[in-house]
Amino acid sequence: METYANREPGGDVGSLWWTLETRGIIALLFGIIAIALPGMTLLALLILFGVYAIVDGLISLVAAFTTRRWWPYLLIGFVGLAAGIVAFAYPGRTLLTLLYIIAVWAVVVGLAQIAHAFAGQIVAGSRFMWGVSGVLSVLFGIVLIASPISGLLSVVWLIGFFALVYGFSLIALGFELRSRYQGLRGVVQH
């Protein structure tokens, strides 16, 4: 019996490598800007985060509608969109509001990625990278919740470094999935 996973080399997530790489590149850009311009205003950081969360959410929603294992992407997409919309709707709120928006977003996204790492038939290396990026996200959210008044500069740098590490982990996962997907496509075509 032929299933979607049998028709599509690499299962249903192999062809989604580009969504992970795109999200990773966006996270890297976000991190570089946050680290390079630590003196930016909270409003600028809020706008930057809002754009990132919305774009990340939209890309995740696209991925949700192209795979059988749609629920992690759907959750990540809606949480990203919600975080971005809230960030734009209330730009005058305090740093604590921004920190809690980012913290909750990071924890929810991380938990969804950890759950995805243990769900279904995922290649071992991919499972590891899903888990690592999820754990990093959850830990980052917990640190923000535990120490919200750690100073504006350190928070901006923490956000920037998180985005860099998170971006690199997503890009690595995307490269791995692309390599496996393209390798399987070559095998299937011959």
Sine and cosine of phi, psi and omega as CSV:
sin_phi,cos_phi,sin_psi,cos_psi,sin_omega,cos_omega
0.00,0.00,0.79,-0.61,-0.04,-1.00
-1.00,0.03,0.77,-0.64,0.05,-1.00
-0.92,-0.39,0.14,-0.99,0.05,-1.00
-0.85,0.53,-0.68,0.73,-0.02,-1.00
-0.89,0.46,-0.54,0.84,0.03,-1.00
-0.96,0.26,-0.58,0.82,0.00,-1.00
-0.96,0.28,-0.57,0.82,-0.08,-1.00
-0.98,-0.21,0.95,-0.31,-0.02,-1.00
-0.82,0.57,0.70,-0.72,0.00,-1.00
1.00,0.05,0.17,0.99,-0.04,-1.00
0.97,0.25,-0.33,-0.95,-0.08,-1.00
-1.00,0.00,-0.13,0.99,0.01,-1.00
-0.97,-0.25,-0.28,0.96,-0.03,-1.00
-0.85,0.52,-0.61,0.79,-0.03,-1.00
-0.98,0.22,-0.07,1.00,-0.01,-1.00
-0.99,-0.10,0.24,0.97,-0.02,-1.00
-0.81,0.59,-0.59,0.81,-0.07,-1.00
-0.91,0.41,-0.51,0.86,0.01,-1.00
-0.92,0.38,-0.63,0.78,0.02,-1.00
-0.93,0.36,-0.69,0.72,0.02,-1.00
-0.90,0.44,-0.65,0.76,0.02,-1.00
-0.90,0.44,-0.72,0.69,0.04,-1.00
-0.88,0.48,-0.62,0.78,0.02,-1.00
-0.91,0.42,-0.68,0.74,0.02,-1.00
-0.90,0.44,-0.66,0.75,0.03,-1.00
-0.89,0.45,-0.67,0.74,0.03,-1.00
-0.89,0.45,-0.65,0.76,0.04,-1.00
-0.88,0.47,-0.72,0.70,0.03,-1.00
-0.87,0.50,-0.69,0.72,0.04,-1.00
-0.86,0.51,-0.71,0.70,-0.01,-1.00
-0.91,0.42,-0.68,0.73,0.00,-1.00
-0.89,0.46,-0.70,0.71,0.00,-1.00
-0.90,0.44,-0.69,0.73,-0.02,-1.00
-0.89,0.46,-0.63,0.78,-0.02,-1.00
-0.97,0.23,-0.65,0.76,-0.06,-1.00
-0.94,0.33,-0.47,0.88,-0.05,-1.00
-0.83,-0.55,0.91,0.42,-0.08,-1.00
-0.92,0.38,-0.33,0.94,-0.01,-1.00
-1.00,0.06,0.09,1.00,-0.03,-1.00
-0.88,0.47,0.44,-0.90,-0.02,-1.00
-0.94,0.33,0.32,-0.95,0.05,-1.00
-0.88,0.47,-0.58,0.82,0.02,-1.00
-0.89,0.46,-0.68,0.74,0.03,-1.00
-0.90,0.44,-0.67,0.74,0.04,-1.00
-0.90,0.44,-0.65,0.76,0.03,-1.00
-0.88,0.47,-0.70,0.71,0.02,-1.00
-0.90,0.43,-0.71,0.71,0.01,-1.00
-0.87,0.49,-0.72,0.69,0.04,-1.00
-0.90,0.44,-0.67,0.74,-0.01,-1.00
-0.86,0.52,-0.71,0.71,0.03,-1.00
-0.89,0.45,-0.73,0.68,0.00,-1.00
-0.85,0.52,-0.75,0.67,-0.05,-1.00
-0.89,0.45,-0.64,0.77,0.00,-1.00
-0.93,0.36,-0.72,0.69,0.01,-1.00
-0.90,0.44,-0.71,0.71,0.05,-1.00
-0.86,0.51,-0.67,0.74,0.03,-1.00
-0.90,0.44,-0.68,0.74,0.01,-1.00
-0.90,0.43,-0.69,0.73,0.02,-1.00
-0.89,0.45,-0.64,0.77,0.03,-1.00
-0.91,0.41,-0.60,0.80,0.05,-1.00
-0.91,0.41,-0.62,0.78,0.08,-1.00
-0.86,0.51,-0.71,0.70,0.01,-1.00
-0.89,0.46,-0.60,0.80,-0.02,-1.00
-0.88,0.48,-0.53,0.85,-0.05,-1.00
-1.00,-0.02,0.12,0.99,0.01,-1.00
-0.85,-0.52,0.22,0.98,-0.06,-1.00
-0.60,-0.80,0.41,-0.91,0.09,-1.00
-0.95,0.32,-0.60,0.80,-0.01,-1.00
-1.00,0.03,0.94,0.34,-0.19,-0.98
-1.00,0.08,-0.45,0.89,-0.20,-0.98
-0.89,0.46,-0.64,0.77,0.03,-1.00
-0.90,0.44,-0.63,0.77,0.01,-1.00
-0.92,0.39,-0.64,0.77,0.02,-1.00
-0.90,0.44,-0.72,0.70,0.02,-1.00
-0.88,0.48,-0.75,0.66,0.01,-1.00
-0.87,0.49,-0.65,0.76,-0.01,-1.00
-0.90,0.44,-0.76,0.65,-0.02,-1.00
-0.93,0.38,-0.62,0.78,0.04,-1.00
-0.91,0.42,-0.66,0.75,0.04,-1.00
-0.89,0.47,-0.73,0.69,0.03,-1.00
-0.88,0.48,-0.71,0.71,0.00,-1.00
-0.88,0.47,-0.70,0.72,0.00,-1.00
-0.89,0.46,-0.67,0.74,0.01,-1.00
-0.92,0.40,-0.68,0.74,0.00,-1.00
-0.91,0.42,-0.70,0.71,0.03,-1.00
-0.88,0.48,-0.65,0.76,0.01,-1.00
-0.87,0.49,-0.63,0.77,0.01,-1.00
-0.98,0.19,-0.52,0.85,-0.05,-1.00
-0.95,0.31,-0.47,0.88,-0.06,-1.00
-0.79,-0.62,0.88,0.47,-0.09,-1.00
-0.94,0.35,-0.36,0.93,-0.06,-1.00
-1.00,0.04,0.04,1.00,-0.04,-1.00
-0.94,0.34,0.13,-0.99,-0.08,-1.00
-0.97,0.23,0.18,-0.98,0.07,-1.00
-0.87,0.49,-0.58,0.81,0.01,-1.00
-0.88,0.48,-0.63,0.78,0.04,-1.00
-0.88,0.47,-0.73,0.68,0.03,-1.00
-0.87,0.50,-0.73,0.69,-0.01,-1.00
-0.87,0.48,-0.66,0.75,-0.01,-1.00
-0.95,0.32,-0.56,0.83,0.10,-1.00
-0.87,0.48,-0.77,0.64,-0.01,-1.00
-0.90,0.43,-0.67,0.74,-0.02,-1.00
-0.89,0.46,-0.73,0.68,0.00,-1.00
-0.90,0.43,-0.69,0.73,0.04,-1.00
-0.85,0.53,-0.74,0.67,-0.03,-1.00
-0.89,0.46,-0.67,0.74,-0.01,-1.00
-0.92,0.40,-0.73,0.68,-0.03,-1.00
-0.90,0.43,-0.72,0.69,0.02,-1.00
-0.88,0.47,-0.69,0.72,0.01,-1.00
-0.89,0.46,-0.69,0.72,0.03,-1.00
-0.89,0.45,-0.63,0.77,0.04,-1.00
-0.90,0.43,-0.63,0.77,0.01,-1.00
-0.94,0.35,-0.63,0.78,0.06,-1.00
-0.90,0.45,-0.70,0.71,0.04,-1.00
-0.87,0.48,-0.65,0.76,0.00,-1.00
-0.90,0.43,-0.56,0.83,0.01,-1.00
-0.89,0.46,-0.49,0.87,-0.05,-1.00
-0.98,-0.21,0.03,1.00,-0.06,-1.00
-0.99,-0.16,0.69,-0.72,0.19,-0.98
0.91,0.41,-0.37,-0.93,-0.08,-1.00
-0.98,-0.17,1.00,-0.04,0.01,-1.00
-0.89,-0.45,0.64,-0.77,0.03,-1.00
-0.88,0.48,0.61,-0.79,-0.11,-0.99
-0.79,0.61,-0.74,0.67,0.00,-1.00
-0.89,0.45,-0.63,0.78,0.04,-1.00
-0.92,0.40,-0.65,0.76,0.04,-1.00
-0.84,0.54,-0.69,0.72,0.00,-1.00
-0.88,0.47,-0.72,0.69,-0.04,-1.00
-0.93,0.37,-0.60,0.80,0.09,-1.00
-0.86,0.50,-0.71,0.70,-0.01,-1.00
-0.90,0.44,-0.71,0.71,0.00,-1.00
-0.88,0.48,-0.75,0.66,-0.02,-1.00
-0.90,0.43,-0.56,0.83,0.05,-1.00
-0.92,0.39,-0.71,0.71,0.01,-1.00
-0.89,0.45,-0.68,0.73,0.04,-1.00
-0.86,0.51,-0.67,0.74,-0.01,-1.00
-0.91,0.42,-0.71,0.70,0.01,-1.00
-0.90,0.44,-0.72,0.70,0.01,-1.00
-0.87,0.49,-0.67,0.74,0.03,-1.00
-0.87,0.49,-0.72,0.70,0.02,-1.00
-0.87,0.48,-0.67,0.75,0.01,-1.00
-0.90,0.43,-0.67,0.74,0.03,-1.00
-0.87,0.49,-0.68,0.74,0.01,-1.00
-0.90,0.43,-0.64,0.77,0.01,-1.00
-0.93,0.38,-0.64,0.77,-0.07,-1.00
-0.96,0.27,-0.51,0.86,-0.08,-1.00
-0.74,-0.67,0.91,0.42,-0.08,-1.00
-0.95,0.31,-0.36,0.93,-0.07,-1.00
-0.95,-0.32,0.74,0.68,-0.07,-1.00
-1.00,-0.03,0.19,0.98,0.04,-1.00
0.98,-0.18,0.68,-0.73,-0.07,-1.00
-0.86,0.50,-0.73,0.69,-0.04,-1.00
-0.88,0.47,-0.72,0.69,-0.02,-1.00
-0.91,0.40,-0.57,0.82,0.03,-1.00
-0.92,0.39,-0.70,0.71,0.01,-1.00
-0.88,0.48,-0.69,0.72,0.02,-1.00
-0.92,0.39,-0.64,0.77,0.04,-1.00
-0.87,0.49,-0.71,0.71,0.04,-1.00
-0.88,0.48,-0.70,0.72,0.00,-1.00
-0.89,0.46,-0.72,0.69,0.01,-1.00
-0.92,0.39,-0.63,0.78,0.09,-1.00
-0.85,0.52,-0.74,0.67,-0.03,-1.00
-0.88,0.47,-0.61,0.79,0.03,-1.00
-0.90,0.43,-0.76,0.65,-0.02,-1.00
-0.90,0.43,-0.70,0.71,0.01,-1.00
-0.88,0.47,-0.70,0.72,0.02,-1.00
-0.88,0.47,-0.71,0.70,0.04,-1.00
-0.88,0.48,-0.63,0.78,-0.01,-1.00
-0.92,0.39,-0.62,0.78,0.05,-1.00
-0.93,0.38,-0.65,0.76,0.02,-1.00
-0.91,0.42,-0.68,0.73,0.04,-1.00
-0.87,0.50,-0.68,0.73,0.04,-1.00
-0.90,0.44,-0.68,0.74,0.04,-1.00
-0.88,0.48,-0.69,0.72,0.05,-1.00
-0.88,0.48,-0.68,0.73,0.00,-1.00
-0.89,0.46,-0.72,0.69,0.00,-1.00
-0.90,0.43,-0.65,0.76,0.02,-1.00
-0.89,0.46,-0.70,0.71,0.00,-1.00
-0.88,0.48,-0.72,0.69,0.01,-1.00
-0.91,0.41,-0.67,0.74,-0.02,-1.00
-0.89,0.45,-0.74,0.67,-0.02,-1.00
-0.92,0.39,-0.59,0.81,0.07,-1.00
-0.90,0.44,-0.68,0.73,0.02,-1.00
-0.94,0.35,-0.58,0.82,0.04,-1.00
-0.89,0.46,-0.65,0.76,0.03,-1.00
-0.90,0.44,-0.63,0.78,0.02,-1.00
-0.93,0.38,-0.68,0.73,-0.03,-1.00
-0.91,0.40,-0.61,0.79,-0.05,-1.00
-0.95,0.31,-0.41,0.91,-0.01,-1.00
-1.00,-0.02,0.00,0.00,0.00,0.00
